[in-house]
Structures are given as structure tokens and as C-alpha cells.
């Protein structure tokens, strides 16, 4: 922890503090030595990346009142691409061969302690012999059967939006096939409310001023949860069809315009986002993902719920707004704006699945362990293929730790594989 960027910004980000936060959040259902190694490495990794040409601009946070730990880069490209571009340029100057368009189908350790890696490289069969293998295949968000193995309530037919790359868990499957231990704690990194339409309307899905209802037309949470997209995903996951409807009116829309995009949104949204919103609302209304209407009854019809239930929900919410107190969900009063008049806007939303976290059990050196928790010779793992790093809910207080742990774990695995 404690990168040079945080030192410059006077951010108090001590490793001990974040180690304890990670472990307590997960009720100590993680590997503490592994978590400690990843956190201790992180500050130096920012320097290591900077030495390769990554230009970090600042550090942000996703959640209010928490130290800034989410490091972002300068320039038009995102942080992930900036980091990968720098690593790619560094490798190009080294005697290292990078092979793409390759699919590995089997790992096998022979009697001489050499790994045979069976692959298809540009559709041609190949067997690579090596003493060290590092598995980092990006999780299994594309293998729904594998997800259901760990999370039985997963149903791809419900309103689940694919937001990340749909990797198939190849590395985890191969590791398990040669006797690696597989952890039982898996987190889906999810966000909600999310929808399939034009990104500029995401500003209304990410603000706490709105009203959320489910398919029944009932309110089900403090909409202020939206700042913690992991926890808001949990509450939407529990609704019928894993679906929710974000409701607001002209007063709420204007309040959101006044708030503007937050620092994280600013990096993802175009400068003219607000100017594009009327056209986006019209477009999504035509596509059945949104509605603009002067009628509460029409809004209920769009949701598909009982009109009386929805009108009672609006009435109860307005009463809370007028009193300045939400008696059920205790929503912050500064976000309580009544829906007294139209036009009313409704956006159909659900849960966005970003990635899976969990799988192969390693030690703090990123060595893959067998089912007896002994290292498998010459085999390492890194990234979100690794288990015992996240609990069942991705921890947003450690903003960006999925990418951070992947880069740090890769460094640790590489360093130990080279020294082994």
C-alpha cells in the first residue's frame, strides 16, 4: 500500500489498515498470508508500473468517506489499457516471445519434473516444455454451469447483463484436473442497477435521488446503496427476476444534473453526456428499456405491476420525503425528493456481471496447492483464477483490488517462478 501517488495526495493508506479491512469484511474466510502479500506489494507495484511508463494521475475512491486507493492514469485510454500497453512495450524490448491466438488444452507434469503444455497456436498443434507454468486465465464468467456449481441461485435467463469478458475457466479446470485444490468461496463481481441501453443514462442509475421498485411495484432498499455497487447488486439479485425499475421525475432529473457525474463517471462519460440524454431517453423508450410519461398508471403498466401497489409505493415515498425521514430504509434525507408530478421516467434495469473471483488455492508465493495443501512443483496461479482472495461479495472499499491483486499476484508469481 502507500504508493507515491497517495503520498503526494496526503492519503493515509497504511497496509495494516487495509489488511484488517479485507479480512474483517470477509469474516476471515480468506487466506491472511496471501492477502497480506498482495496488499504489501501494491504500493511498490505502482512505482514498478510508473518505471515502465505508466503515467498515474491521481487516486480516487468509489465510496464516500474512504481513503483514495483507486489509482487512475492520465490520457484518453483507461487505466487497464494504459497498464497493458506499458507492459507490452516493455516486453517488446526484452528477449521474450509473446504468443497470442493460442488455446491451451492440457497441462501434464512428466517424470523429469517438466511440464508439457498442449496447445493450439494459430490453429496449429503444439507442445511446449517448461519447468514453470503460471495459470492466469481470467475466471469463468462465461461458464454458467461452473458458476452454478458455486452459486446455485444463478440463472442466466433472469435479468443478468454480461459486462465483462466471458472466459470459460479453462485454467481452473485444468488445475483441478491435475489435483489442485479448488476453494469453495467464489464472488461474482456484480453491479446494479445496470441496463443494456445507451451509457449516458447510466448517470440516473448511479445516483441515490431516484426511487427503486421491483416487478411488484414495491420499494425494496435504500437507494443510497448505489454508491456501493456490490451491495446494491446483492439487493437487486434478491428481487423477482433479479430485476428493478429506476423511477424519477423532472425534479429528480434536475437534481441529478446539478450533482453531475462523479469523479469515476467523469472518466467514462463523454463531455457532452448531458446534452445526449433527451435523445437517449427517446431511443430507449422506443426499444422498451425506458418510459417517459405523465401518468403514474402508465408507469405501472410499463413495470407490469398492480397499479394500486405502485401508487401506494409512490404515496409512501412522497410522505417520507415531506417528513424528511424514511421510516423503513433510513435513506439519507438529502436524497429524498418527492415524485409529485410528471413527467415520470422509468428505466428497466438488472444486475451486471463483471467477473468471477475464486478458484485455485495458492500460498502467498502464488504456488498452486494440491488437495493436501502441498505445493505442486513448478505450478503457479494469479489473477481472478485464485481462490481465498474475495468473500462472497466483492469489497468496494478496497476500490480496484481485483485489478490490483491480479497485477500484484502476477508479479509475485513471476518473481517466485524465476527464483524457484
N, C-alpha and C positions, 0 to 999 in steps of 0.2 A: 504494500500500500504506500501511501505518502509519495506520490510522484512529484517530479519537478514542477509540473503544471499546478498541482494542488498547493505546493509550497509557495509558488508565485501568487496564487489567489488567496493565500492565508486560510486554506481549508484544513480543518482538523480532521484528518482521516487516518487515525492510527490503526495499525494492523490488529492489535489486541481487541479494539472496539468492534471491528467488523468480523473477526473470528467468532467472538461471542454472539454477535447478532446472527450470524449464519447458523451457528449450532443451536441457539435457543429457538430461533424461528422454526427449525426442523425438529424440535424436541430431542435433539441429539441423535437423530436417526441417520446421521451421516458419518463418514469416516473422518474423525477430527484431525488426524495427521495429514490426510490428503487435503482437506480444506485449508489447514494451516500452511501447507506448502504452496498451494495456489495463491492464497492471499499474500503471503510473504514475497512471492515472486513478482507481483503485479506492478509495484512501483518501478522496479528495475526494468520491467518489460516496456514501459512507456519510454524510458531512456533508450533501450535497445532498438525500438522501432524508430525513434527520432534519429538515431545514428544511421539508420538505413534510408532516411529521407522523408519519413512521415512528419508532416507539419501539423502538430496539435495546436488547436486554437484556444480551447477552454475546457472546463469540466462542468457538467450540468447535473441536475437531479430530476428524476421523474416524479417524486413525491415531495410535497411541501414539507418544510421544516427538517429536511435531512441534508447532510453534507453532500457536496457535489462530487460524485465519483464516476459519472458517465463521461468519458473523455471523447471529444469530437474534434475532427480535423478541419483545417482550412480548405477553401476551394469548393468547386461545384459538385464534386463527387462525394458520396457518402463515406463514412469512416471505414466501413468494411472494405470497400473497393480501394480506398487510399492505402490501407494496410496491405492488401493483397498485391496491389501494383508495386509497392515498395519491395516486398519480398520477392516478387517475380524479377524485378530489375536486379536485385542483389544476387539471386541465383544465376542470372544470365552471365554475371561476371565471374562465376566460380566453375570449377570443373565438375559440374553436377548435371546429370541428364534428367530432364523433367518429361515424363511420358503422359500424354493425355489420350482421350478416346480409348481408354483401356478398362476392361472389366475383369476383376479377379473372381475366380470361381472356387478355388480351393487353396488352403494352407496345410502344409504337411511337413512335420519335422522328421528328418531321416536319422538313421543310427549314428551318423557322424556329427550330429548337432547342427545340421544345416537345414534351413527352411527352403522348401520347394513351393514357390508361389505360382500356381497355374492361372494363366490369364489369357484374355483375348485382347490383343493390341492392334487397333485399327482393323478389327475383324480377322486377324491372323493369330493362330495359337502360339503361345509362348510359355516357357517355364523359366522362372528366374530363381537362381540360387543365391541365398543370402544368409548371414548369421543373425541378422536383426530385422524384425518386422514391427512397424508401428501401425496399428489399426486406427483410422480416423475417417469414418465413412458417413458421418453426418446424421446419425439417428435413424428412425424408422417411421417418420410421419406419413409415408406413403403405403405402409403395410397395415391395413386396417385390422387384419386378423391378429397381427402381433400386438397392436395397440389394445385390442380387446382382451388379450392374454393378461395384461396388467391392469386394464381399466375396463371391467365388464360393462359399465354403463355407456360406453362409447357406441354411438350409432351414426354411421356416415350418412344415413338418409335424413337425419334431422338437420337443422339449420347450422351446419358447421362449415365455415369458409376456409378454404386452403390458402394460407397467406405465405407459406414458406416453400422450400424445395421438398418434393415428395420422395425422399430417399427411402430405400427398401430395407434398411437394417442389415445389409449384406455382411458387414464386418462383425456385427454382434452374432449373427447366425453362424458364421464360420468359426468364431471364437468358441461359441458354445459347443459346436461340433467336435472340437479338439479338446474338450474338457475344461474350458474356462468357467469360472463361477459367474453367474448372472444374478444381479441384485433384484430384489422384489419391489423396490421403491422407484417408481417412474413418475415424472412430472410431465404433463402436457403444458408447454409454454403457450398460453392462450391469452386472448384479449377480447373484451366486449365492452359496449356494443360495437359490432362491426357489420358492414354490409358490402354487397358486391358492386355497388354503383360508383359514380364519379367521386374521386377522392376529396374534392373540395367540401362536400357535405360532411366529411368526417369531423369538421370543426364542431358541428352540432351534436355529434355522437360522443365527443370527448369533453363536454362541459357539464358541470353539475346543476345548471339552472333549469334543465329540462325535466320532464316527467316520464318515468318508465312504467309501462304496463305490459302484462303478458297476454297470451291469446285469450284469456278470460276477461280482459279489460281491467285487471286488478293491479294495483301498485304492489311491488314486492321488495323494495330496497331503498336505502338512502342513495340517491343518485350521485352524491359526493364520492361514492366508491370509484367513480370513473377515473380518478387520478391514480388509482392502483388497479391497472388493467387486469392483473392476475386475479384479484379478489372479485372484481366486477364480473370477470368471466365465470368464476365459480357460481355466483348467484344467478347469472343468466342460464348457466348449464342446468340448474335445478328447475327451470321453468318448462312448461309443456313445449315439446318440440325444440328445446334449447333456443327459444326464440323470444325476442322482446320488441316492443314498439316504442320509439322515442317520440314524445309529443311535446310541442311547444307552439307558441303563438307569436304574433308580431312583437309584443313587448319583450318576450324572452329572446327572440331573434335579435332585437336591437341591443339587448344587454350583452349577448354573446359577441356581437360586432364590436361593442365597446371594449370588452375584455381582450378581443383579438386572439390570434394564435399564441400558444405558449412557446417558450424557447425551443422545445423539441419539435413542435409542429412547424415552427418557422423554418426549420432546416429541410422540411419535407414538402412544404406547400409553396406554390408559385407566388410571386409578389402580388399578382392581380387576382388572388383567390376569391376575395370578397366580391369582386366585380363579376366573377363567373357563377356565383351561387344562384341567382334567379334562373339562368339557363339550365343549371344542373337540376334544380328542383323541377322545372318543367320536363326535362328529359326523363328523370326518374319517375315522375308521375305517369308519363306515357308508358314506361316499362313496368309499372306495377310495384315499384320499390318504395314509392313515396306518394303522399297525397297532400294537396293544398285545398282547403275547403272552408267555407263559413259555417258549416253545420257540424255540431258535435255528433249528431246521429249518423252523418255520412262517415265521420271518422271511425265510429263504432262498426259500421258496415265494412270499412276497409280492413279493420283489425279482425273482423269476423266474430265479435263478441256480443253478448247481450247488451242492448242499448242502455237498459236501466243500470246494470252493473257499472258500465263505463261512466255514465253520468253521475252516479253516486261517487265513483272514484274522483272525478273532477271536482265535485262539490266538496268532498272531504279534504282534498288537497288545497283548494282555494280557501277553505276555512282555516287550515294550518297557516297558509300564507298571511291571511288577515290578522291572525293572532300572533304571528311571528314565532310559532312553536309547532314542531312536528311531533305529535304525541306518540307515534309508533316507531318511526325510524330515526328520529332525532337529527334530521337534516339541518345543517348549519343555516341559521335564519337569513344570512346574507344572500343565500341562493334561492330563497322562497319567493317566487314571483307568480302571482295567480294567473290562471288562464280564464279571464273573464269574458273575453271577446275574441272573435276571429280576425283575420283568417287563422285557421289552425293548420299546423303542419304535422305530419306523421311520417316517420321513416321506419321501414321494416328492417330489423337487424337481428343478428345472432352472435354466435361465438366464432372468432377467428383463431384457427390453429396455426401456430408459427413453427413449432418444432417439438420433438420429444427430447427428454433428458433422462438418461439412465441406461443401464445395460451391464457392460463388462466391469467386473470388480478388479480394481488395481490397488497397489500400495501407493505410498506417497512418492515413489520413484516412477510411477506410471507403469510399473511392471504388472502384466496380467497375471492374476492368481488363479490357480485351479480350484476345484470344489473343496479341497482340503486347505485352502488359503495358503498355498505354497506357490512361489513364482514359477511361471512356465518359461523355460530357458529361451532367452532372446526375443520374447514377445512383449510388446508394449501397446498401450492404447491411449488415446487422447480425445479431447473434444466431447461432444454430447453423446458419444457412444459409451462413455464411462459412467458407472453407477456410483451410488453413495455420495453424490455431489449436490443433488437437489432433493427436497422433500416432495410431497405430492402437489405442492403449489409453488410455482416459480416465484422467487423472492425479489420483488421490485425495489426494495430498499437498497439492495446491492445492484443498482442500475447497471445494466450491461454485463453482468457477471457471466452470462452464457458465452459471449464472445471473449471476454477476459479469460475465463477458465480454459477456453479452447486454445487460445494463444499461449497462455502460461503453461498449460498441460503439455502442449506440443513442444515447447522449449525444454521442459523438464524431461519429457520422454526422449527427445533428441540428444540432450546432453548425457543422459544416463546410458542410452544405447551406444553412444560414441565411446564412452569410458568403460563400458562393460567388458 
